[in-house]
Amino acid sequence: MKKQFVTLALLMILIFTCVDSYSQCSICTRTAQQMGEKPAKGLNSGIAYLMLTPFAIAGFVGYRWWKSNRD
């Protein structure tokens, strides 16, 4: 029970303490500067979304692998 609480607490801390990041290459940065403030934020969100999808898939596969190999 204590291990589950610690895991849940750590997960909540990681979720709620995220920092805004700018995930743009130099070409995307130049394009976003030309588009203006609001479209640039949308571009940033889209890039972050595309970046997180493979990590989520790999995390799910890793979790399932870990769960099936646990004794």
C-alpha positions in Angstrom: 0.0 0.0 0.0 2.8 2.4 0.9 4.6 1.6 -2.4 1.5 2.5 -4.4 1.1 5.8 -2.5 4.7 6.7 -3.1 4.3 5.9 -6.8 1.0 7.9 -7.1 2.6 10.8 -5.3 5.6 10.8 -7.6 3.4 10.6 -10.6 1.3 13.6 -9.4 4.4 15.7 -8.7 5.7 15.0 -12.2 2.4 15.8 -13.8 1.8 19.1 -12.0 5.3 20.4 -12.1 5.8 20.4 -15.8 7.7 23.3 -17.3 6.8 25.0 -20.6 9.2 23.9 -23.3 9.8 25.1 -26.8 10.3 22.1 -29.0 11.2 23.7 -32.3 14.0 23.3 -34.7 15.5 26.4 -36.3 13.2 26.2 -39.4 10.1 25.8 -37.3 11.2 28.7 -35.0 11.6 31.0 -38.0 8.2 30.0 -39.4 6.6 30.5 -36.0 8.1 34.0 -35.7 6.6 34.9 -39.0 3.1 33.6 -38.1 2.6 35.5 -34.9 2.0 34.8 -31.2 -1.2 32.6 -31.2 -0.4 30.3 -34.2 3.2 29.9 -32.8 1.7 28.5 -29.6 -0.4 26.1 -31.6 2.6 25.0 -33.5 4.5 24.4 -30.3 1.6 22.3 -28.9 1.4 20.3 -32.1 5.2 19.5 -32.0 5.0 18.5 -28.4 2.0 16.3 -29.1 3.8 14.5 -32.0 6.9 14.1 -29.7 5.0 12.6 -26.8 3.1 10.0 -28.9 6.1 7.6 -29.5 7.1 8.0 -25.9 3.6 7.0 -24.7 3.6 3.9 -27.0 7.1 2.9 -25.9 6.0 3.4 -22.2 2.9 1.2 -22.7 4.9 -1.5 -24.4 7.6 -1.4 -21.7 5.0 -1.5 -18.9 3.3 -4.5 -20.5 6.7 -6.2 -21.0 7.7 -5.5 -17.4 4.3 -6.7 -16.1 4.4 -10.0 -18.0 8.0 -10.8 -17.0 7.5 -10.1 -13.3 7.6 -13.1 -11.1 
